[in-house]
Amino acid sequence: GSVSDFRKALELGAPAASAQFNLGCAYALWAASLPADSGRWAVDKSLDALEEAVKSGFADWKLLKEDKDLNILRAEPRYCEAFSTSISAAATASGFSCGTK
């Protein structure tokens, strides 16, 4: 799906946690397709969406850690910062940790 597809899904009332996660993935893929010096905005949009996903109840820490769509984000300091307040014992138990691929 594309960014516009997931934005529309949110407008139509799709479950926020999964729709925001997928929106974050779509922005991350968009960022990865852009030249390094012009993709910053898409990285920020991706992280915004992922933060909203977690706030909305997204808790698939294994997917957050391993989804290849998010590879471009894992070197970002904000990737860890975004989830540091949300990482719970369940996240840690599932193997999620900041800064790892």
Buried (B, 14 or more C-beta within 10 A) or exposed (E): EEBEEBBEBBEEEBEBBBBBBBBBBBBBBBBBEBEEEEBEEBBBBBBBBBBBBBEBEBBBBEBBBBBEBBEBBBEBEBBBEBBEEBBEEEBEEBEBEBEEE
